[in-house]
């Protein structure tokens, strides 16, 4: 499992993975696609203009397996330099076999310091995953 920084020329690939993520997540946030059949991600372009944002592909044996978007904004932790997981997505094929845990651990190690991970509403699998990863 690797975290690979997403270069600007691969923005369209990240956009597509974000669509898959939004589709999966719509089960929890009740989002709908727009008139073009897309969910969209309004902060996508900011990941190449804002130095506090860091986009990564999760790869397994050089195959795309998901994404991690790291952001320098934090809402609960009040220390300067804290980071948050803005978005975290592992494709279904790669779930429940350690890929997510390895990716999260690598993200935390890349940016030492305080972190916060916010979870959305009734997403019980997310709560379970992050409690296990952070607990370890």
VENJOSUL-V60606 format. One record per helix or strand of 2 or more residues. SS is the DSSP state (alpha for helix, beta for strand). FROM is the first residue (numbers start at 1). TO is the last residue. If there is no record, write none. Layout:
SS:FROM:TO  SS:FROM:TO
//
This chain:
beta:2:5  alpha:8:29  alpha:44:48  beta:53:60  beta:63:71  beta:83:90  alpha:92:94  alpha:99:110  beta:115:116  alpha:124:135
//
